[in-house]
Amino acid sequence: MPTVYIKTYGCQMNERDSEAVAAQLVGRGYTLVRDEKSADVVLLNTCSVRDLAEQKAIGKMQAMVGHSRKHRDKQVFGYLGCMAQSRGSDLVQDGSGVQLVVGTQKFHRVADHVDALVAGRAESLVDVESEEGSQSRLSEHLALDGGATRRQVSAFVSIMQGCNQHCTFCIVPYTRGRERSRTIQEIVEECQGL
């Protein structure tokens, strides 16, 4: 099966989302690797709170795509998360080499999209539309340490997503959507499972 590298920028929510995406992909038979150069699939889970975080992710992606064009064939590159949500299809245009853009309410669909790209059923995919009930569709856990799995004694458990406040300085309501909570039963079951 293909190998995958995931790099996370930003907050604990992004770390939690990367953990869940990794669990989905491992569940499908993908192997996590620590080095993007040896990965068949490279995913950057991005932040949009500050321009510097976006510029770091864009710079990292450009460097990886440039290296791939010189040394490898058929690597799949994708952006996930807040920057992916806010910039959408702009990230796959202009020969950037990026084939996948997945927004904050579609993390539970990443494995399906990656499968489609790896199998050649799609050339590029952009999935940033809001989705009713998406806050309850991401409960997988897989501890990450630079792309490789490890055991740990703590885990992030998401109880809600989004924000209903529209503070002048904050992009969260625009990248994470309106506030949506999980049910108490879902949260308790996830904690018991952990």
N, C-alpha and C positions, 0 to 999 in steps of 0.2 A: 504493500500500500504506500501511497505517497507520504512524504514528510511535510511537517508544517512548523513554521516559526511565527510566534506572536510576540510583538513588542507593544508595551502599554505605556502611554503617556497620560499624565493627569492624576485624577483623584481616585479615592477608594471605590467609587462606583465603577470606574473604568477597570480597576483591578478585578472587581467582582465579575464584570461582564466578560473580561478576557478569560477568567477562570471557567465560566460557564461555556463559552465558545470552545475552549480547549477540551472540555469534557465531552461536548457533542462530537467534535472531530475524532477524539480518541475512541469514542464509542462506535464510530464508523470505521475504525481500523487505521486511522492516520497515526503517525508517530511524531511526537513532539521532538524538535531538535533545538540546540542552543545557538546555532549559527545560521544566519539567513542565507549564506552562500551555499549551504548544503541542503536547503529546503526546497521542496517542489512548490510549496505555497507559502507566501510571506504576507502576514496581516499586521497592519499597524492600527492599534486601537487608539484613537486620537482625542485630543482635548481642544476646546475652542475658547476657554476662559480668557486666555491671553494670546496675543498675536505671536509671542515668542514660542509658545507650545506648538502652534500651527506651523510656524516656519521650521522648527526642528523636525516635525513629522514630514513636511514636504521635502526638506533637504535630505533627510534619511532615505525617503522613497526614491528621490532622483538618483542618489548614489547607488542604491541597490539595483535599480532598473538599469542604470548605466553599466554596472559591473556585469549584470546578467546578459546584457546584449553582447558583451565582449566574450564572455566565458561559458554561457549556458544557453540551452534552448528550453522553451516551454515552461518557464517559471510563471506561476500565477501570483499577481500582486494585488493587494486590496487594502482599502481604508475602511475602518469600522468606527463607530462612535460619533462624538459631538461634531467634529470637523466634517466628517462624512455627511452628517445630517444637515449641517448648515450650508455646505458647498455643493452637495449632491452631484449631479451629472457633470458639472464643471471639472471634477477630478479625473474623469476618464477621457476627456477631450484633449485635442492638440498633441497627440502622440506621446502622452505621458507614460505609456506602458502599463497603466493601472487598468485592471479588468473588472474589479469588484468594488462597489461602494455600498455599505450597509449602514443605515441609520440606527438611532438609539432604540427604536421600538421594534426592530427586526433582528436582533441578535439570535433569536431562536430559529431563524431561517438560514444562518450562515453555512451550516454543514450542507444543506441542500444546494445552495448557490455554489459553494466550492466544488461539490461533486459534479455539478453541471459544467463548470469551467474546466475542471481536470479531464472530464470525459469528452470534452469538445462539443457538448450540446449547446453551448453559448459562447460567444466571443467576449461579451462584457455584460455585466448586470449592475443595475443601480436600483436599490430598494430602500427608499427613505420616507415612504408614506406612513402616516400614523396608522396604528392598528388597535382596534378595540380589544381589551383584555390581554395585551402583550405583557403587562406586568406580572401575570401569573404563568407565563410560558417559559420562564427561565429559572430553573431550580437545580441544574446540574452543578456539581462541585468537582474541581480538580486543582489541587494545590500546584502553583507554578513557581519556579525559581529560574528566571532567565530562559524560559522555554522548556525546561526539563521538570519532570514531576518530582515531588518530594512529599514526605509526610509532614504534617504540621498539626499544631494543637488548637488552632483558631481558624475561623472561616467567616467570610462576610455573608450575611443573610439579608437580602433586600426585602424591606417591608412596604416600600412605596417607590414610585418613580415620578419625576416631573415636579413642577412647582406652579402654583396659581398666582404668585406675586410677579409683578413686572417692574422690578427695580431698574432704575435708569442704567446702572452699571453692570447688569447681569444678563447673560445670554441663556441661562439654564431653561427658562420657560420655552425658549425657541428651539433649543436643541434636544431637550428631554420631554417636551410636551407638557400638557396640563397634569396636575397631580392625580395619580391613580394609585390606590392602595390594594394590597393583596388581602385575602381574608385571613382572619386569625387562625383558622384551621390549617390553611396552607403553610403559614409561618411556623406553627407548632410542629407540624409533620416534618417540615424540612429540618428544623432544629433536632427533632428526635432522630431523624435519619443520620444527621451528622454525629 
